[in-house]
Amino acid sequence: MISRLLNSFLFILCARCSINYFENPTASGFTNETDREALLAMKHLVLSDPFRALSSWNASLHFCTWHGVACGSKHQRVIALNLSSLQLAGFLSPHIGNLTFLRRIDLSRNNFHGSIPEEVGQLFRLQYLSLSNNSFQDELPGNLSHCSNLRFLGMERNNLTGKIPSELGSLSNLRALGLLINHLTGSIPRSFGNLSSLVSLSLRENNLEGSIPLEFERLSRLAYLDLSFNNSSGMVPKELYNISSLSTVAMVSNNLSGRLPLDLGLTLPNLETLYLGLNRFLGPVPASIVNPRDLNTLI
């Protein structure tokens, strides 16, 4: 249920993330030939391509016509890569960092493994990055924070380990962040309170511990929050219950404690789904919970 809600919610968000076709050819020394070579380097590290999706990636065709590649009309530079759901297997080449005009990358639902190259952090125009449903390992590169135009960052369902980089808290344009179903450890970065544009956050099914940051109170646009199936502990900051934009709150199966505020249903008027089970909360569910008129799920 939570996954369906999240997927629907992120789809709506991403549909609004339009690609900006304005390009500045003097921004770097990279050229059209650089783009072609970078794409071929990426193909070289794809070890399995059962649908022959990359068969068009050859010298007989201009790279802007290659499968999954979109170029801007003005300078013929690569602005989007969409290679989702092609059963590609292999590694993601560091040469992807040379595609400096990229706005959108979707490599989701494949079998890429190994580390996410730090060179992705060079893509300062990037607005949408989805590497979900792969087998990426090791830590998230902290220099993804250099992609200051990111609106969507989806890394769910991989094998990522280590702590969540606090540097990600500088992505002030980020609207959706999905890190669910990995092996991330440590605490939720306090810097996430600086994600002023954030609408959706899912950290579900990791090994996160510690308290929920007080700084979350600054996430005034947050509508979807899923921290379920972690080891978070302590009391939920009362300020979190004052984010009136919240429609889904899921914190199932943690070690959270304390009492739910009596005015919970008044301060969260847009609440539709509330999952708080398998914690250590004390006392009854507040009577005010009947106030949100669209509330349909309470666990």
Phi and psi in degrees as GROMACS dihedral restraints (atoms count N, CA, C in turn):
[ dihedral_restraints ]
;  ai    aj    ak    al  type     phi  dphi    fc
    3     4     5     6     1   -63.3    20    10
    4     5     6     7     1   -43.8    20    10
    6     7     8     9     1   -61.4    20    10
    7     8     9    10     1   -41.4    20    10
    9    10    11    12     1   -63.3    20    10
   10    11    12    13     1   -41.8    20    10
   12    13    14    15     1   -62.8    20    10
   13    14    15    16     1   -43.9    20    10
   15    16    17    18     1   -63.5    20    10
   16    17    18    19     1   -47.0    20    10
   18    19    20    21     1   -61.0    20    10
   19    20    21    22     1   -41.9    20    10
   21    22    23    24     1   -64.7    20    10
   22    23    24    25     1   -41.2    20    10
   24    25    26    27     1   -66.6    20    10
   25    26    27    28     1   -44.6    20    10
   27    28    29    30     1   -68.1    20    10
   28    29    30    31     1   -32.2    20    10
   30    31    32    33     1   -61.2    20    10
   31    32    33    34     1   -43.0    20    10
   33    34    35    36     1   -64.1    20    10
   34    35    36    37     1   -42.6    20    10
   36    37    38    39     1   -61.9    20    10
   37    38    39    40     1   -46.8    20    10
   39    40    41    42     1   -68.4    20    10
   40    41    42    43     1   -29.6    20    10
   42    43    44    45     1   -62.6    20    10
   43    44    45    46     1   -23.7    20    10
   45    46    47    48     1   -89.3    20    10
   46    47    48    49     1    -8.3    20    10
   48    49    50    51     1   -85.3    20    10
   49    50    51    52     1    84.1    20    10
   51    52    53    54     1   -76.3    20    10
   52    53    54    55     1   155.2    20    10
   54    55    56    57     1   -92.6    20    10
   55    56    57    58     1   130.6    20    10
   57    58    59    60     1   -88.6    20    10
   58    59    60    61     1   120.0    20    10
   60    61    62    63     1   -89.8    20    10
   61    62    63    64     1     1.8    20    10
   63    64    65    66     1   -70.3    20    10
   64    65    66    67     1   130.7    20    10
   66    67    68    69     1  -132.7    20    10
   67    68    69    70     1   143.8    20    10
   69    70    71    72     1  -114.2    20    10
   70    71    72    73     1   103.2    20    10
   72    73    74    75     1   -67.2    20    10
   73    74    75    76     1   -15.2    20    10
   75    76    77    78     1   -93.2    20    10
   76    77    78    79     1     5.6    20    10
   78    79    80    81     1   -66.5    20    10
   79    80    81    82     1   -24.4    20    10
   81    82    83    84     1  -155.9    20    10
   82    83    84    85     1   177.0    20    10
   84    85    86    87     1   -86.4    20    10
   85    86    87    88     1     2.8    20    10
   87    88    89    90     1   -73.8    20    10
   88    89    90    91     1   148.8    20    10
   90    91    92    93     1  -131.3    20    10
   91    92    93    94     1  -178.2    20    10
   93    94    95    96     1   -57.6    20    10
   94    95    96    97     1   -39.9    20    10
   96    97    98    99     1   -64.4    20    10
   97    98    99   100     1   -35.2    20    10
   99   100   101   102     1   -60.3    20    10
  100   101   102   103     1   -42.5    20    10
  102   103   104   105     1   -62.2    20    10
  103   104   105   106     1   -45.0    20    10
  105   106   107   108     1   -61.8    20    10
  106   107   108   109     1   -44.9    20    10
  108   109   110   111     1   -65.8    20    10
  109   110   111   112     1   -36.7    20    10
  111   112   113   114     1   -65.2    20    10
  112   113   114   115     1   -41.7    20    10
  114   115   116   117     1   -64.4    20    10
  115   116   117   118     1   -41.4    20    10
  117   118   119   120     1   -66.3    20    10
  118   119   120   121     1   -35.0    20    10
  120   121   122   123     1   -65.7    20    10
  121   122   123   124     1   -36.7    20    10
  123   124   125   126     1   -65.3    20    10
  124   125   126   127     1   -44.2    20    10
  126   127   128   129     1   -60.2    20    10
  127   128   129   130     1   -36.2    20    10
  129   130   131   132     1   -61.1    20    10
  130   131   132   133     1   -29.8    20    10
  132   133   134   135     1   -95.1    20    10
  133   134   135   136     1     4.0    20    10
  135   136   137   138     1   -87.2    20    10
  136   137   138   139     1   111.4    20    10
  138   139   140   141     1   -90.6    20    10
  139   140   141   142     1   -17.0    20    10
  141   142   143   144     1  -144.3    20    10
  142   143   144   145     1   128.5    20    10
  144   145   146   147     1  -139.4    20    10
  145   146   147   148     1    74.6    20    10
  147   148   149   150     1   -62.3    20    10
  148   149   150   151     1   -27.5    20    10
  150   151   152   153     1   -94.0    20    10
  151   152   153   154     1     3.9    20    10
  153   154   155   156     1    53.5    20    10
  154   155   156   157     1    39.4    20    10
  156   157   158   159     1   -65.4    20    10
  157   158   159   160     1   -28.7    20    10
  159   160   161   162     1   -98.5    20    10
  160   161   162   163     1    13.9    20    10
  162   163   164   165     1   -65.2    20    10
  163   164   165   166     1   -25.6    20    10
  165   166   167   168     1   -78.0    20    10
  166   167   168   169     1   -10.5    20    10
  168   169   170   171     1   -79.5    20    10
  169   170   171   172     1    78.4    20    10
  171   172   173   174     1  -148.5    20    10
  172   173   174   175     1   172.3    20    10
  174   175   176   177     1   -69.5    20    10
  175   176   177   178     1   -15.0    20    10
  177   178   179   180     1   -76.9    20    10
  178   179   180   181     1   -13.3    20    10
  180   181   182   183     1  -126.4    20    10
  181   182   183   184     1   147.0    20    10
  183   184   185   186     1   -66.5    20    10
  184   185   186   187     1   139.8    20    10
  186   187   188   189     1   -61.3    20    10
  187   188   189   190     1   -22.9    20    10
  189   190   191   192     1   -69.4    20    10
  190   191   192   193     1   -14.0    20    10
  192   193   194   195     1   -99.8    20    10
  193   194   195   196     1    -0.6    20    10
  195   196   197   198     1   -67.8    20    10
  196   197   198   199     1   150.1    20    10
  198   199   200   201     1   -57.6    20    10
  199   200   201   202     1   129.2    20    10
  201   202   203   204     1    82.7    20    10
  202   203   204   205     1    -0.7    20    10
  204   205   206   207     1  -105.7    20    10
  205   206   207   208     1   132.8    20    10
  207   208   209   210     1  -124.9    20    10
  208   209   210   211     1   137.0    20    10
  210   211   212   213     1  -117.8    20    10
  211   212   213   214     1   154.4    20    10
  213   214   215   216     1   -73.2    20    10
  214   215   216   217     1   147.9    20    10
  216   217   218   219     1   -73.9    20    10
  217   218   219   220     1   -23.5    20    10
  219   220   221   222     1   -81.8    20    10
  220   221   222   223     1   -50.6    20    10
  222   223   224   225     1  -115.2    20    10
  223   224   225   226     1     3.9    20    10
  225   226   227   228     1    54.3    20    10
  226   227   228   229     1    45.4    20    10
  228   229   230   231     1  -107.9    20    10
  229   230   231   232     1   149.2    20    10
  231   232   233   234     1   -69.7    20    10
  232   233   234   235     1   121.3    20    10
  234   235   236   237     1  -112.8    20    10
  235   236   237   238     1   -13.6    20    10
  237   238   239   240     1  -151.9    20    10
  238   239   240   241     1   141.8    20    10
  240   241   242   243     1  -124.8    20    10
  241   242   243   244     1   119.5    20    10
  243   244   245   246     1  -124.9    20    10
  244   245   246   247     1    96.9    20    10
  246   247   248   249     1  -122.0    20    10
  247   248   249   250     1    35.8    20    10
  249   250   251   252     1   -72.5    20    10
  250   251   252   253     1   144.5    20    10
  252   253   254   255     1    59.0    20    10
  253   254   255   256     1    43.0    20    10
  255   256   257   258     1  -113.4    20    10
  256   257   258   259     1     5.2    20    10
  258   259   260   261     1    58.0    20    10
  259   260   261   262     1    31.2    20    10
  261   262   263   264     1   -71.1    20    10
  262   263   264   265     1   141.5    20    10
  264   265   266   267     1  -131.6    20    10
  265   266   267   268     1   143.3    20    10
  267   268   269   270     1   148.0    20    10
  268   269   270   271     1  -149.6    20    10
  270   271   272   273     1  -119.5    20    10
  271   272   273   274     1   155.5    20    10
  273   274   275   276     1   -92.6    20    10
  274   275   276   277     1   118.0    20    10
  276   277   278   279     1   -69.3    20    10
  277   278   279   280     1   139.5    20    10
  279   280   281   282     1   -59.8    20    10
  280   281   282   283     1   -19.4    20    10
  282   283   284   285     1   -64.9    20    10
  283   284   285   286     1   -12.3    20    10
  285   286   287   288     1   -59.5    20    10
  286   287   288   289     1   -25.6    20    10
  288   289   290   291     1   -67.3    20    10
  289   290   291   292     1   -13.5    20    10
  291   292   293   294     1   -85.1    20    10
  292   293   294   295     1    -8.5    20    10
  294   295   296   297     1   -86.5    20    10
  295   296   297   298     1    69.3    20    10
  297   298   299   300     1   -72.3    20    10
  298   299   300   301     1    -6.8    20    10
  300   301   302   303     1   -97.5    20    10
  301   302   303   304     1     2.2    20    10
  303   304   305   306     1   -60.4    20    10
  304   305   306   307     1   130.3    20    10
  306   307   308   309     1  -105.5    20    10
  307   308   309   310     1   -28.4    20    10
  309   310   311   312     1  -141.3    20    10
  310   311   312   313     1   131.4    20    10
  312   313   314   315     1  -130.8    20    10
  313   314   315   316     1   124.2    20    10
  315   316   317   318     1  -131.1    20    10
  316   317   318   319     1   102.1    20    10
  318   319   320   321     1  -114.7    20    10
  319   320   321   322     1    21.5    20    10
  321   322   323   324     1   -66.9    20    10
  322   323   324   325     1   157.9    20    10
  324   325   326   327     1    58.1    20    10
  325   326   327   328     1    51.9    20    10
  327   328   329   330     1  -131.8    20    10
  328   329   330   331     1  -156.8    20    10
  330   331   332   333     1  -133.9    20    10
  331   332   333   334     1    47.3    20    10
  333   334   335   336     1   -72.2    20    10
  334   335   336   337     1   141.9    20    10
  336   337   338   339     1  -137.5    20    10
  337   338   339   340     1  -173.4    20    10
  339   340   341   342     1    82.3    20    10
  340   341   342   343     1  -167.6    20    10
  342   343   344   345     1   -83.4    20    10
  343   344   345   346     1   154.0    20    10
  345   346   347   348     1   -78.4    20    10
  346   347   348   349     1   120.0    20    10
  348   349   350   351     1   -60.5    20    10
  349   350   351   352     1   136.6    20    10
  351   352   353   354     1   -61.9    20    10
  352   353   354   355     1   -23.0    20    10
  354   355   356   357     1   -62.5    20    10
  355   356   357   358     1   -18.3    20    10
  357   358   359   360     1   -58.2    20    10
  358   359   360   361     1   -29.5    20    10
  360   361   362   363     1   -66.2    20    10
  361   362   363   364     1    -9.3    20    10
  363   364   365   366     1   -82.7    20    10
  364   365   366   367     1    -9.6    20    10
  366   367   368   369     1   -86.3    20    10
  367   368   369   370     1    77.2    20    10
  369   370   371   372     1   -72.1    20    10
  370   371   372   373     1   -13.8    20    10
  372   373   374   375     1   -89.4    20    10
  373   374   375   376     1    -8.1    20    10
  375   376   377   378     1   -61.8    20    10
  376   377   378   379     1   131.1    20    10
  378   379   380   381     1  -112.6    20    10
  379   380   381   382     1   -27.0    20    10
  381   382   383   384     1  -137.7    20    10
  382   383   384   385     1   124.2    20    10
  384   385   386   387     1  -136.3    20    10
  385   386   387   388     1   113.7    20    10
  387   388   389   390     1  -124.5    20    10
  388   389   390   391     1   114.0    20    10
  390   391   392   393     1  -118.7    20    10
  391   392   393   394     1    21.5    20    10
  393   394   395   396     1   -68.6    20    10
  394   395   396   397     1   158.3    20    10
  396   397   398   399     1    57.2    20    10
  397   398   399   400     1    51.4    20    10
  399   400   401   402     1  -129.9    20    10
  400   401   402   403     1  -157.2    20    10
  402   403   404   405     1  -129.3    20    10
  403   404   405   406     1    33.1    20    10
  405   406   407   408     1   -61.0    20    10
  406   407   408   409     1   143.7    20    10
  408   409   410   411     1  -122.3    20    10
  409   410   411   412     1  -179.5    20    10
  411   412   413   414     1    67.6    20    10
  412   413   414   415     1  -161.8    20    10
  414   415   416   417     1   -90.5    20    10
  415   416   417   418     1   156.2    20    10
  417   418   419   420     1   -68.6    20    10
  418   419   420   421     1   132.9    20    10
  420   421   422   423     1   -65.5    20    10
  421   422   423   424     1   126.3    20    10
  423   424   425   426     1   -66.0    20    10
  424   425   426   427     1   -25.5    20    10
  426   427   428   429     1   -78.0    20    10
  427   428   429   430     1     5.6    20    10
  429   430   431   432     1   -59.1    20    10
  430   431   432   433     1   -19.1    20    10
  432   433   434   435     1   -64.2    20    10
  433   434   435   436     1   -18.3    20    10
  435   436   437   438     1   -73.6    20    10
  436   437   438   439     1   -16.6    20    10
  438   439   440   441     1   -82.0    20    10
  439   440   441   442     1    69.8    20    10
  441   442   443   444     1   -68.5    20    10
  442   443   444   445     1   -12.6    20    10
  444   445   446   447     1   -93.3    20    10
  445   446   447   448     1     2.8    20    10
  447   448   449   450     1   -58.2    20    10
  448   449   450   451     1   129.4    20    10
  450   451   452   453     1  -104.5    20    10
  451   452   453   454     1   -31.9    20    10
  453   454   455   456     1  -134.8    20    10
  454   455   456   457     1   129.9    20    10
  456   457   458   459     1  -134.1    20    10
  457   458   459   460     1   108.5    20    10
  459   460   461   462     1  -117.9    20    10
  460   461   462   463     1   112.6    20    10
  462   463   464   465     1  -124.4    20    10
  463   464   465   466     1    18.0    20    10
  465   466   467   468     1   -68.9    20    10
  466   467   468   469     1   156.8    20    10
  468   469   470   471     1    57.6    20    10
  469   470   471   472     1    56.7    20    10
  471   472   473   474     1  -127.8    20    10
  472   473   474   475     1  -160.6    20    10
  474   475   476   477     1  -122.1    20    10
  475   476   477   478     1    38.6    20    10
  477   478   479   480     1   -69.5    20    10
  478   479   480   481     1   142.5    20    10
  480   481   482   483     1  -127.9    20    10
  481   482   483   484     1   178.1    20    10
  483   484   485   486     1    82.1    20    10
  484   485   486   487     1  -173.0    20    10
  486   487   488   489     1   -84.9    20    10
  487   488   489   490     1   154.3    20    10
  489   490   491   492     1   -72.8    20    10
  490   491   492   493     1   124.0    20    10
  492   493   494   495     1   -61.3    20    10
  493   494   495   496     1   128.2    20    10
  495   496   497   498     1   -65.4    20    10
  496   497   498   499     1   -22.2    20    10
  498   499   500   501     1   -60.8    20    10
  499   500   501   502     1   -24.2    20    10
  501   502   503   504     1   -62.0    20    10
  502   503   504   505     1   -19.5    20    10
  504   505   506   507     1   -66.4    20    10
  505   506   507   508     1    -9.0    20    10
  507   508   509   510     1   -88.6    20    10
  508   509   510   511     1    -0.9    20    10
  510   511   512   513     1   -81.2    20    10
  511   512   513   514     1    77.1    20    10
  513   514   515   516     1   -68.5    20    10
  514   515   516   517     1   -15.8    20    10
  516   517   518   519     1   -94.0    20    10
  517   518   519   520     1    -3.1    20    10
  519   520   521   522     1   -68.3    20    10
  520   521   522   523     1   129.3    20    10
  522   523   524   525     1  -106.1    20    10
  523   524   525   526     1   -29.4    20    10
  525   526   527   528     1  -139.8    20    10
  526   527   528   529     1   129.8    20    10
  528   529   530   531     1  -131.5    20    10
  529   530   531   532     1   116.9    20    10
  531   532   533   534     1  -121.0    20    10
  532   533   534   535     1   110.4    20    10
  534   535   536   537     1  -120.6    20    10
  535   536   537   538     1    17.3    20    10
  537   538   539   540     1   -66.6    20    10
  538   539   540   541     1   154.0    20    10
  540   541   542   543     1    57.6    20    10
  541   542   543   544     1    62.3    20    10
  543   544   545   546     1  -133.8    20    10
  544   545   546   547     1  -157.4    20    10
  546   547   548   549     1  -127.6    20    10
  547   548   549   550     1    39.4    20    10
  549   550   551   552     1   -72.8    20    10
  550   551   552   553     1   144.4    20    10
  552   553   554   555     1  -125.0    20    10
  553   554   555   556     1  -178.2    20    10
  555   556   557   558     1    82.0    20    10
  556   557   558   559     1  -164.7    20    10
  558   559   560   561     1  -102.4    20    10
  559   560   561   562     1   164.9    20    10
  561   562   563   564     1   -71.2    20    10
  562   563   564   565     1   125.1    20    10
  564   565   566   567     1   -59.1    20    10
  565   566   567   568     1   133.5    20    10
  567   568   569   570     1   -63.2    20    10
  568   569   570   571     1   -26.7    20    10
  570   571   572   573     1   -63.1    20    10
  571   572   573   574     1   -16.6    20    10
  573   574   575   576     1   -62.1    20    10
  574   575   576   577     1   -18.3    20    10
  576   577   578   579     1   -65.7    20    10
  577   578   579   580     1   -12.5    20    10
  579   580   581   582     1   -90.6    20    10
  580   581   582   583     1    -1.4    20    10
  582   583   584   585     1   -79.9    20    10
  583   584   585   586     1    73.1    20    10
  585   586   587   588     1   -66.1    20    10
  586   587   588   589     1   -19.2    20    10
  588   589   590   591     1   -98.0    20    10
  589   590   591   592     1     0.1    20    10
  591   592   593   594     1   -66.2    20    10
  592   593   594   595     1   129.8    20    10
  594   595   596   597     1  -111.4    20    10
  595   596   597   598     1   -33.0    20    10
  597   598   599   600     1  -134.1    20    10
  598   599   600   601     1   129.8    20    10
  600   601   602   603     1  -136.5    20    10
  601   602   603   604     1   120.5    20    10
  603   604   605   606     1  -128.9    20    10
  604   605   606   607     1   117.9    20    10
  606   607   608   609     1  -117.9    20    10
  607   608   609   610     1    18.2    20    10
  609   610   611   612     1   -56.3    20    10
  610   611   612   613     1   147.9    20    10
  612   613   614   615     1    55.4    20    10
  613   614   615   616     1    60.0    20    10
  615   616   617   618     1  -128.4    20    10
  616   617   618   619     1  -159.2    20    10
  618   619   620   621     1  -121.8    20    10
  619   620   621   622     1    39.3    20    10
  621   622   623   624     1   -75.0    20    10
  622   623   624   625     1   147.1    20    10
  624   625   626   627     1  -138.1    20    10
  625   626   627   628     1  -179.1    20    10
  627   628   629   630     1    86.6    20    10
  628   629   630   631     1  -174.5    20    10
  630   631   632   633     1   -89.5    20    10
  631   632   633   634     1   161.4    20    10
  633   634   635   636     1   -74.6    20    10
  634   635   636   637     1   126.2    20    10
  636   637   638   639     1   -59.8    20    10
  637   638   639   640     1   136.8    20    10
  639   640   641   642     1   -60.1    20    10
  640   641   642   643     1   -28.1    20    10
  642   643   644   645     1   -65.0    20    10
  643   644   645   646     1   -13.3    20    10
  645   646   647   648     1   -59.8    20    10
  646   647   648   649     1   -20.2    20    10
  648   649   650   651     1   -61.3    20    10
  649   650   651   652     1   -20.3    20    10
  651   652   653   654     1   -82.7    20    10
  652   653   654   655     1    -5.2    20    10
  654   655   656   657     1   -83.7    20    10
  655   656   657   658     1    71.6    20    10
  657   658   659   660     1   -70.1    20    10
  658   659   660   661     1   -14.9    20    10
  660   661   662   663     1  -101.7    20    10
  661   662   663   664     1    -1.9    20    10
  663   664   665   666     1   -62.8    20    10
  664   665   666   667     1   127.4    20    10
  666   667   668   669     1  -116.3    20    10
  667   668   669   670     1   -28.4    20    10
  669   670   671   672     1  -128.3    20    10
  670   671   672   673     1   121.3    20    10
  672   673   674   675     1  -133.9    20    10
  673   674   675   676     1   119.8    20    10
  675   676   677   678     1  -130.8    20    10
  676   677   678   679     1   109.8    20    10
  678   679   680   681     1  -116.7    20    10
  679   680   681   682     1    18.1    20    10
  681   682   683   684     1   -64.2    20    10
  682   683   684   685     1   154.7    20    10
  684   685   686   687     1    57.1    20    10
  685   686   687   688     1    52.8    20    10
  687   688   689   690     1  -129.2    20    10
  688   689   690   691     1  -162.1    20    10
  690   691   692   693     1  -121.2    20    10
  691   692   693   694     1    30.0    20    10
  693   694   695   696     1   -62.7    20    10
  694   695   696   697     1   144.2    20    10
  696   697   698   699     1  -136.5    20    10
  697   698   699   700     1   175.2    20    10
  699   700   701   702     1    85.1    20    10
  700   701   702   703     1  -171.1    20    10
  702   703   704   705     1   -87.8    20    10
  703   704   705   706     1   145.7    20    10
  705   706   707   708     1   -71.2    20    10
  706   707   708   709     1   126.8    20    10
  708   709   710   711     1   -55.3    20    10
  709   710   711   712     1   129.5    20    10
  711   712   713   714     1   -60.5    20    10
  712   713   714   715     1   -27.2    20    10
  714   715   716   717     1   -64.2    20    10
  715   716   717   718     1   -26.5    20    10
  717   718   719   720     1   -61.8    20    10
  718   719   720   721     1   -34.1    20    10
  720   721   722   723     1   -75.6    20    10
  721   722   723   724     1    -1.3    20    10
  723   724   725   726     1   -99.7    20    10
  724   725   726   727     1     2.6    20    10
  726   727   728   729     1   -82.3    20    10
  727   728   729   730     1    92.5    20    10
  729   730   731   732     1   -65.7    20    10
  730   731   732   733     1   -17.1    20    10
  732   733   734   735     1   -77.2    20    10
  733   734   735   736     1   -12.7    20    10
  735   736   737   738     1   -62.3    20    10
  736   737   738   739     1   129.0    20    10
  738   739   740   741     1  -113.1    20    10
  739   740   741   742     1   -29.1    20    10
  741   742   743   744     1  -130.4    20    10
  742   743   744   745     1   125.9    20    10
  744   745   746   747     1  -127.9    20    10
  745   746   747   748     1   118.8    20    10
  747   748   749   750     1  -129.2    20    10
  748   749   750   751     1   119.1    20    10
  750   751   752   753     1  -136.0    20    10
  751   752   753   754     1    28.7    20    10
  753   754   755   756     1   -58.7    20    10
  754   755   756   757     1   143.3    20    10
  756   757   758   759     1    58.6    20    10
  757   758   759   760     1    63.9    20    10
  759   760   761   762     1  -129.7    20    10
  760   761   762   763     1  -159.3    20    10
  762   763   764   765     1  -121.5    20    10
  763   764   765   766     1    37.4    20    10
  765   766   767   768     1   -74.7    20    10
  766   767   768   769     1   147.7    20    10
  768   769   770   771     1  -137.2    20    10
  769   770   771   772     1  -176.1    20    10
  771   772   773   774     1    95.3    20    10
  772   773   774   775     1  -170.8    20    10
  774   775   776   777     1  -112.3    20    10
  775   776   777   778     1   148.5    20    10
  777   778   779   780     1   -75.8    20    10
  778   779   780   781     1   138.2    20    10
  780   781   782   783     1   -63.7    20    10
  781   782   783   784     1   143.8    20    10
  783   784   785   786     1   -61.7    20    10
  784   785   786   787     1   -30.4    20    10
  786   787   788   789     1   -96.5    20    10
  787   788   789   790     1    21.8    20    10
  789   790   791   792     1   -50.4    20    10
  790   791   792   793     1   -46.1    20    10
  792   793   794   795     1   -73.9    20    10
  793   794   795   796     1   -14.1    20    10
  795   796   797   798     1   -90.2    20    10
  796   797   798   799     1   -37.8    20    10
  798   799   800   801     1   -81.6    20    10
  799   800   801   802     1   -15.2    20    10
  801   802   803   804     1  -119.5    20    10
  802   803   804   805     1    68.4    20    10
  804   805   806   807     1   -69.1    20    10
  805   806   807   808     1   -19.3    20    10
  807   808   809   810     1   -97.8    20    10
  808   809   810   811     1    10.0    20    10
  810   811   812   813     1   -64.6    20    10
  811   812   813   814     1   130.4    20    10
  813   814   815   816     1  -115.2    20    10
  814   815   816   817     1   -34.7    20    10
  816   817   818   819     1  -137.2    20    10
  817   818   819   820     1   130.7    20    10
  819   820   821   822     1  -134.5    20    10
  820   821   822   823     1   113.1    20    10
  822   823   824   825     1  -116.4    20    10
  823   824   825   826     1   109.8    20    10
  825   826   827   828     1  -129.2    20    10
  826   827   828   829     1     6.8    20    10
  828   829   830   831     1   -65.6    20    10
  829   830   831   832     1   165.8    20    10
  831   832   833   834     1    58.2    20    10
  832   833   834   835     1    47.0    20    10
  834   835   836   837     1  -129.5    20    10
  835   836   837   838     1  -160.6    20    10
  837   838   839   840     1  -123.2    20    10
  838   839   840   841     1    33.3    20    10
  840   841   842   843     1   -65.9    20    10
  841   842   843   844     1   147.3    20    10
  843   844   845   846     1  -108.9    20    10
  844   845   846   847     1   154.0    20    10
  846   847   848   849     1    82.1    20    10
  847   848   849   850     1   176.7    20    10
  849   850   851   852     1   -81.4    20    10
  850   851   852   853     1   165.5    20    10
  852   853   854   855     1   -70.2    20    10
  853   854   855   856     1   129.1    20    10
  855   856   857   858     1   -58.0    20    10
  856   857   858   859     1   141.3    20    10
  858   859   860   861     1   -62.5    20    10
  859   860   861   862     1   -25.5    20    10
  861   862   863   864     1   -67.2    20    10
  862   863   864   865     1    -8.3    20    10
  864   865   866   867     1   -63.9    20    10
  865   866   867   868     1   -15.6    20    10
  867   868   869   870     1   -79.0    20    10
  868   869   870   871     1    -7.2    20    10
  870   871   872   873     1   -70.1    20    10
  871   872   873   874     1   -46.4    20    10
  873   874   875   876     1   -61.9    20    10
  874   875   876   877     1   116.6    20    10
  876   877   878   879     1   -70.8    20    10
  877   878   879   880     1   -19.8    20    10
  879   880   881   882     1  -100.7    20    10
  880   881   882   883     1     6.1    20    10
  882   883   884   885     1   -65.2    20    10
  883   884   885   886     1   121.9    20    10
  885   886   887   888     1  -125.6    20    10
  886   887   888   889     1   -11.6    20    10
  888   889   890   891     1  -137.7    20    10
  889   890   891   892     1   125.5    20    10
  891   892   893   894     1  -138.1    20    10
  892   893   894   895     1   115.5    20    10
